[in-house]
Amino acid sequence: MTAKTAAEVAQSIVGMTEANAKTTVEEANCRWSVIMVDGRAIPEITNVGINRIQVTITDGKVTKARVG
């Protein structure tokens, strides 16, 4: 199996539960960062990382994910 890029990982986790998505991100050797939960913004880290997946969680599921 070939390694996925961070962008591919981000795309693949949309729709997953928070727990499953976090496991998927960590198994891909990427960093996990929640930036919004149920419409409430979480202060995010200002530096950008090419292997960090920033996610939005709504009702316990990932609704958005991006690299940065």
Phi and psi restraints in degrees (range 20) as a CNS / XPLOR table:
assign (resid 1 and name C) (resid 2 and name N)
       (resid 2 and name CA) (resid 2 and name C) 1.0 -87.4 20.0 2
assign (resid 2 and name N) (resid 2 and name CA)
       (resid 2 and name C) (resid 3 and name N) 1.0 152.7 20.0 2
assign (resid 2 and name C) (resid 3 and name N)
       (resid 3 and name CA) (resid 3 and name C) 1.0 -71.5 20.0 2
assign (resid 3 and name N) (resid 3 and name CA)
       (resid 3 and name C) (resid 4 and name N) 1.0 140.9 20.0 2
assign (resid 3 and name C) (resid 4 and name N)
       (resid 4 and name CA) (resid 4 and name C) 1.0 -85.5 20.0 2
assign (resid 4 and name N) (resid 4 and name CA)
       (resid 4 and name C) (resid 5 and name N) 1.0 149.8 20.0 2
assign (resid 4 and name C) (resid 5 and name N)
       (resid 5 and name CA) (resid 5 and name C) 1.0 -75.2 20.0 2
assign (resid 5 and name N) (resid 5 and name CA)
       (resid 5 and name C) (resid 6 and name N) 1.0 163.1 20.0 2
assign (resid 5 and name C) (resid 6 and name N)
       (resid 6 and name CA) (resid 6 and name C) 1.0 -58.9 20.0 2
assign (resid 6 and name N) (resid 6 and name CA)
       (resid 6 and name C) (resid 7 and name N) 1.0 -37.4 20.0 2
assign (resid 6 and name C) (resid 7 and name N)
       (resid 7 and name CA) (resid 7 and name C) 1.0 -64.7 20.0 2
assign (resid 7 and name N) (resid 7 and name CA)
       (resid 7 and name C) (resid 8 and name N) 1.0 -39.6 20.0 2
assign (resid 7 and name C) (resid 8 and name N)
       (resid 8 and name CA) (resid 8 and name C) 1.0 -67.0 20.0 2
assign (resid 8 and name N) (resid 8 and name CA)
       (resid 8 and name C) (resid 9 and name N) 1.0 -39.2 20.0 2
assign (resid 8 and name C) (resid 9 and name N)
       (resid 9 and name CA) (resid 9 and name C) 1.0 -63.5 20.0 2
assign (resid 9 and name N) (resid 9 and name CA)
       (resid 9 and name C) (resid 10 and name N) 1.0 -46.5 20.0 2
assign (resid 9 and name C) (resid 10 and name N)
       (resid 10 and name CA) (resid 10 and name C) 1.0 -57.4 20.0 2
assign (resid 10 and name N) (resid 10 and name CA)
       (resid 10 and name C) (resid 11 and name N) 1.0 -45.0 20.0 2
assign (resid 10 and name C) (resid 11 and name N)
       (resid 11 and name CA) (resid 11 and name C) 1.0 -65.0 20.0 2
assign (resid 11 and name N) (resid 11 and name CA)
       (resid 11 and name C) (resid 12 and name N) 1.0 -36.9 20.0 2
assign (resid 11 and name C) (resid 12 and name N)
       (resid 12 and name CA) (resid 12 and name C) 1.0 -73.5 20.0 2
assign (resid 12 and name N) (resid 12 and name CA)
       (resid 12 and name C) (resid 13 and name N) 1.0 -20.5 20.0 2
assign (resid 12 and name C) (resid 13 and name N)
       (resid 13 and name CA) (resid 13 and name C) 1.0 -91.0 20.0 2
assign (resid 13 and name N) (resid 13 and name CA)
       (resid 13 and name C) (resid 14 and name N) 1.0 -11.6 20.0 2
assign (resid 13 and name C) (resid 14 and name N)
       (resid 14 and name CA) (resid 14 and name C) 1.0 -62.0 20.0 2
assign (resid 14 and name N) (resid 14 and name CA)
       (resid 14 and name C) (resid 15 and name N) 1.0 126.6 20.0 2
assign (resid 14 and name C) (resid 15 and name N)
       (resid 15 and name CA) (resid 15 and name C) 1.0 100.0 20.0 2
assign (resid 15 and name N) (resid 15 and name CA)
       (resid 15 and name C) (resid 16 and name N) 1.0 -15.7 20.0 2
assign (resid 15 and name C) (resid 16 and name N)
       (resid 16 and name CA) (resid 16 and name C) 1.0 -76.8 20.0 2
assign (resid 16 and name N) (resid 16 and name CA)
       (resid 16 and name C) (resid 17 and name N) 1.0 159.6 20.0 2
assign (resid 16 and name C) (resid 17 and name N)
       (resid 17 and name CA) (resid 17 and name C) 1.0 -66.8 20.0 2
assign (resid 17 and name N) (resid 17 and name CA)
       (resid 17 and name C) (resid 18 and name N) 1.0 159.3 20.0 2
assign (resid 17 and name C) (resid 18 and name N)
       (resid 18 and name CA) (resid 18 and name C) 1.0 -57.2 20.0 2
assign (resid 18 and name N) (resid 18 and name CA)
       (resid 18 and name C) (resid 19 and name N) 1.0 -45.0 20.0 2
assign (resid 18 and name C) (resid 19 and name N)
       (resid 19 and name CA) (resid 19 and name C) 1.0 -63.3 20.0 2
assign (resid 19 and name N) (resid 19 and name CA)
       (resid 19 and name C) (resid 20 and name N) 1.0 -46.4 20.0 2
assign (resid 19 and name C) (resid 20 and name N)
       (resid 20 and name CA) (resid 20 and name C) 1.0 -65.4 20.0 2
assign (resid 20 and name N) (resid 20 and name CA)
       (resid 20 and name C) (resid 21 and name N) 1.0 -40.4 20.0 2
assign (resid 20 and name C) (resid 21 and name N)
       (resid 21 and name CA) (resid 21 and name C) 1.0 -64.6 20.0 2
assign (resid 21 and name N) (resid 21 and name CA)
       (resid 21 and name C) (resid 22 and name N) 1.0 -43.1 20.0 2
assign (resid 21 and name C) (resid 22 and name N)
       (resid 22 and name CA) (resid 22 and name C) 1.0 -61.6 20.0 2
assign (resid 22 and name N) (resid 22 and name CA)
       (resid 22 and name C) (resid 23 and name N) 1.0 -42.6 20.0 2
assign (resid 22 and name C) (resid 23 and name N)
       (resid 23 and name CA) (resid 23 and name C) 1.0 -61.4 20.0 2
assign (resid 23 and name N) (resid 23 and name CA)
       (resid 23 and name C) (resid 24 and name N) 1.0 -44.1 20.0 2
assign (resid 23 and name C) (resid 24 and name N)
       (resid 24 and name CA) (resid 24 and name C) 1.0 -61.0 20.0 2
assign (resid 24 and name N) (resid 24 and name CA)
       (resid 24 and name C) (resid 25 and name N) 1.0 -44.8 20.0 2
assign (resid 24 and name C) (resid 25 and name N)
       (resid 25 and name CA) (resid 25 and name C) 1.0 -62.7 20.0 2
assign (resid 25 and name N) (resid 25 and name CA)
       (resid 25 and name C) (resid 26 and name N) 1.0 -46.7 20.0 2
assign (resid 25 and name C) (resid 26 and name N)
       (resid 26 and name CA) (resid 26 and name C) 1.0 -67.2 20.0 2
assign (resid 26 and name N) (resid 26 and name CA)
       (resid 26 and name C) (resid 27 and name N) 1.0 -37.0 20.0 2
assign (resid 26 and name C) (resid 27 and name N)
       (resid 27 and name CA) (resid 27 and name C) 1.0 -67.1 20.0 2
assign (resid 27 and name N) (resid 27 and name CA)
       (resid 27 and name C) (resid 28 and name N) 1.0 -22.9 20.0 2
assign (resid 27 and name C) (resid 28 and name N)
       (resid 28 and name CA) (resid 28 and name C) 1.0 -89.3 20.0 2
assign (resid 28 and name N) (resid 28 and name CA)
       (resid 28 and name C) (resid 29 and name N) 1.0 8.9 20.0 2
assign (resid 28 and name C) (resid 29 and name N)
       (resid 29 and name CA) (resid 29 and name C) 1.0 60.0 20.0 2
assign (resid 29 and name N) (resid 29 and name CA)
       (resid 29 and name C) (resid 30 and name N) 1.0 36.3 20.0 2
assign (resid 29 and name C) (resid 30 and name N)
       (resid 30 and name CA) (resid 30 and name C) 1.0 -110.2 20.0 2
assign (resid 30 and name N) (resid 30 and name CA)
       (resid 30 and name C) (resid 31 and name N) 1.0 165.1 20.0 2
assign (resid 30 and name C) (resid 31 and name N)
       (resid 31 and name CA) (resid 31 and name C) 1.0 -98.8 20.0 2
assign (resid 31 and name N) (resid 31 and name CA)
       (resid 31 and name C) (resid 32 and name N) 1.0 145.8 20.0 2
assign (resid 31 and name C) (resid 32 and name N)
       (resid 32 and name CA) (resid 32 and name C) 1.0 -103.7 20.0 2
assign (resid 32 and name N) (resid 32 and name CA)
       (resid 32 and name C) (resid 33 and name N) 1.0 130.4 20.0 2
assign (resid 32 and name C) (resid 33 and name N)
       (resid 33 and name CA) (resid 33 and name C) 1.0 -143.5 20.0 2
assign (resid 33 and name N) (resid 33 and name CA)
       (resid 33 and name C) (resid 34 and name N) 1.0 117.1 20.0 2
assign (resid 33 and name C) (resid 34 and name N)
       (resid 34 and name CA) (resid 34 and name C) 1.0 -88.7 20.0 2
assign (resid 34 and name N) (resid 34 and name CA)
       (resid 34 and name C) (resid 35 and name N) 1.0 124.6 20.0 2
assign (resid 34 and name C) (resid 35 and name N)
       (resid 35 and name CA) (resid 35 and name C) 1.0 -108.9 20.0 2
assign (resid 35 and name N) (resid 35 and name CA)
       (resid 35 and name C) (resid 36 and name N) 1.0 -15.2 20.0 2
assign (resid 35 and name C) (resid 36 and name N)
       (resid 36 and name CA) (resid 36 and name C) 1.0 -156.1 20.0 2
assign (resid 36 and name N) (resid 36 and name CA)
       (resid 36 and name C) (resid 37 and name N) 1.0 138.2 20.0 2
assign (resid 36 and name C) (resid 37 and name N)
       (resid 37 and name CA) (resid 37 and name C) 1.0 -130.7 20.0 2
assign (resid 37 and name N) (resid 37 and name CA)
       (resid 37 and name C) (resid 38 and name N) 1.0 120.3 20.0 2
assign (resid 37 and name C) (resid 38 and name N)
       (resid 38 and name CA) (resid 38 and name C) 1.0 47.1 20.0 2
assign (resid 38 and name N) (resid 38 and name CA)
       (resid 38 and name C) (resid 39 and name N) 1.0 45.9 20.0 2
assign (resid 38 and name C) (resid 39 and name N)
       (resid 39 and name CA) (resid 39 and name C) 1.0 82.5 20.0 2
assign (resid 39 and name N) (resid 39 and name CA)
       (resid 39 and name C) (resid 40 and name N) 1.0 -2.2 20.0 2
assign (resid 39 and name C) (resid 40 and name N)
       (resid 40 and name CA) (resid 40 and name C) 1.0 -102.4 20.0 2
assign (resid 40 and name N) (resid 40 and name CA)
       (resid 40 and name C) (resid 41 and name N) 1.0 119.5 20.0 2
assign (resid 40 and name C) (resid 41 and name N)
       (resid 41 and name CA) (resid 41 and name C) 1.0 -69.1 20.0 2
assign (resid 41 and name N) (resid 41 and name CA)
       (resid 41 and name C) (resid 42 and name N) 1.0 139.3 20.0 2
assign (resid 41 and name C) (resid 42 and name N)
       (resid 42 and name CA) (resid 42 and name C) 1.0 -107.3 20.0 2
assign (resid 42 and name N) (resid 42 and name CA)
       (resid 42 and name C) (resid 43 and name N) 1.0 130.2 20.0 2
assign (resid 42 and name C) (resid 43 and name N)
       (resid 43 and name CA) (resid 43 and name C) 1.0 -54.2 20.0 2
assign (resid 43 and name N) (resid 43 and name CA)
       (resid 43 and name C) (resid 44 and name N) 1.0 127.8 20.0 2
assign (resid 43 and name C) (resid 44 and name N)
       (resid 44 and name CA) (resid 44 and name C) 1.0 -106.0 20.0 2
assign (resid 44 and name N) (resid 44 and name CA)
       (resid 44 and name C) (resid 45 and name N) 1.0 158.7 20.0 2
assign (resid 44 and name C) (resid 45 and name N)
       (resid 45 and name CA) (resid 45 and name C) 1.0 -70.3 20.0 2
assign (resid 45 and name N) (resid 45 and name CA)
       (resid 45 and name C) (resid 46 and name N) 1.0 137.9 20.0 2
assign (resid 45 and name C) (resid 46 and name N)
       (resid 46 and name CA) (resid 46 and name C) 1.0 -83.0 20.0 2
assign (resid 46 and name N) (resid 46 and name CA)
       (resid 46 and name C) (resid 47 and name N) 1.0 -21.2 20.0 2
assign (resid 46 and name C) (resid 47 and name N)
       (resid 47 and name CA) (resid 47 and name C) 1.0 -81.0 20.0 2
assign (resid 47 and name N) (resid 47 and name CA)
       (resid 47 and name C) (resid 48 and name N) 1.0 150.4 20.0 2
assign (resid 47 and name C) (resid 48 and name N)
       (resid 48 and name CA) (resid 48 and name C) 1.0 -100.4 20.0 2
assign (resid 48 and name N) (resid 48 and name CA)
       (resid 48 and name C) (resid 49 and name N) 1.0 139.8 20.0 2
assign (resid 48 and name C) (resid 49 and name N)
       (resid 49 and name CA) (resid 49 and name C) 1.0 -126.8 20.0 2
assign (resid 49 and name N) (resid 49 and name CA)
       (resid 49 and name C) (resid 50 and name N) 1.0 135.2 20.0 2
assign (resid 49 and name C) (resid 50 and name N)
       (resid 50 and name CA) (resid 50 and name C) 1.0 -73.1 20.0 2
assign (resid 50 and name N) (resid 50 and name CA)
       (resid 50 and name C) (resid 51 and name N) 1.0 -11.6 20.0 2
assign (resid 50 and name C) (resid 51 and name N)
       (resid 51 and name CA) (resid 51 and name C) 1.0 -116.8 20.0 2
assign (resid 51 and name N) (resid 51 and name CA)
       (resid 51 and name C) (resid 52 and name N) 1.0 15.9 20.0 2
assign (resid 51 and name C) (resid 52 and name N)
       (resid 52 and name CA) (resid 52 and name C) 1.0 -98.8 20.0 2
assign (resid 52 and name N) (resid 52 and name CA)
       (resid 52 and name C) (resid 53 and name N) 1.0 131.9 20.0 2
assign (resid 52 and name C) (resid 53 and name N)
       (resid 53 and name CA) (resid 53 and name C) 1.0 -105.3 20.0 2
assign (resid 53 and name N) (resid 53 and name CA)
       (resid 53 and name C) (resid 54 and name N) 1.0 117.4 20.0 2
assign (resid 53 and name C) (resid 54 and name N)
       (resid 54 and name CA) (resid 54 and name C) 1.0 -97.6 20.0 2
assign (resid 54 and name N) (resid 54 and name CA)
       (resid 54 and name C) (resid 55 and name N) 1.0 129.1 20.0 2
assign (resid 54 and name C) (resid 55 and name N)
       (resid 55 and name CA) (resid 55 and name C) 1.0 -125.4 20.0 2
assign (resid 55 and name N) (resid 55 and name CA)
       (resid 55 and name C) (resid 56 and name N) 1.0 153.0 20.0 2
assign (resid 55 and name C) (resid 56 and name N)
       (resid 56 and name CA) (resid 56 and name C) 1.0 -111.7 20.0 2
assign (resid 56 and name N) (resid 56 and name CA)
       (resid 56 and name C) (resid 57 and name N) 1.0 129.9 20.0 2
assign (resid 56 and name C) (resid 57 and name N)
       (resid 57 and name CA) (resid 57 and name C) 1.0 -112.1 20.0 2
assign (resid 57 and name N) (resid 57 and name CA)
       (resid 57 and name C) (resid 58 and name N) 1.0 129.8 20.0 2
assign (resid 57 and name C) (resid 58 and name N)
       (resid 58 and name CA) (resid 58 and name C) 1.0 -132.0 20.0 2
assign (resid 58 and name N) (resid 58 and name CA)
       (resid 58 and name C) (resid 59 and name N) 1.0 123.8 20.0 2
assign (resid 58 and name C) (resid 59 and name N)
       (resid 59 and name CA) (resid 59 and name C) 1.0 51.4 20.0 2
assign (resid 59 and name N) (resid 59 and name CA)
       (resid 59 and name C) (resid 60 and name N) 1.0 39.8 20.0 2
assign (resid 59 and name C) (resid 60 and name N)
       (resid 60 and name CA) (resid 60 and name C) 1.0 82.4 20.0 2
assign (resid 60 and name N) (resid 60 and name CA)
       (resid 60 and name C) (resid 61 and name N) 1.0 3.5 20.0 2
assign (resid 60 and name C) (resid 61 and name N)
       (resid 61 and name CA) (resid 61 and name C) 1.0 -123.4 20.0 2
assign (resid 61 and name N) (resid 61 and name CA)
       (resid 61 and name C) (resid 62 and name N) 1.0 150.9 20.0 2
assign (resid 61 and name C) (resid 62 and name N)
       (resid 62 and name CA) (resid 62 and name C) 1.0 -74.7 20.0 2
assign (resid 62 and name N) (resid 62 and name CA)
       (resid 62 and name C) (resid 63 and name N) 1.0 121.9 20.0 2
assign (resid 62 and name C) (resid 63 and name N)
       (resid 63 and name CA) (resid 63 and name C) 1.0 -107.1 20.0 2
assign (resid 63 and name N) (resid 63 and name CA)
       (resid 63 and name C) (resid 64 and name N) 1.0 -21.0 20.0 2
assign (resid 63 and name C) (resid 64 and name N)
       (resid 64 and name CA) (resid 64 and name C) 1.0 -146.6 20.0 2
assign (resid 64 and name N) (resid 64 and name CA)
       (resid 64 and name C) (resid 65 and name N) 1.0 146.7 20.0 2
assign (resid 64 and name C) (resid 65 and name N)
       (resid 65 and name CA) (resid 65 and name C) 1.0 -150.3 20.0 2
assign (resid 65 and name N) (resid 65 and name CA)
       (resid 65 and name C) (resid 66 and name N) 1.0 137.9 20.0 2
assign (resid 65 and name C) (resid 66 and name N)
       (resid 66 and name CA) (resid 66 and name C) 1.0 -146.0 20.0 2
assign (resid 66 and name N) (resid 66 and name CA)
       (resid 66 and name C) (resid 67 and name N) 1.0 158.6 20.0 2
assign (resid 66 and name C) (resid 67 and name N)
       (resid 67 and name CA) (resid 67 and name C) 1.0 -89.5 20.0 2
assign (resid 67 and name N) (resid 67 and name CA)
       (resid 67 and name C) (resid 68 and name N) 1.0 136.6 20.0 2
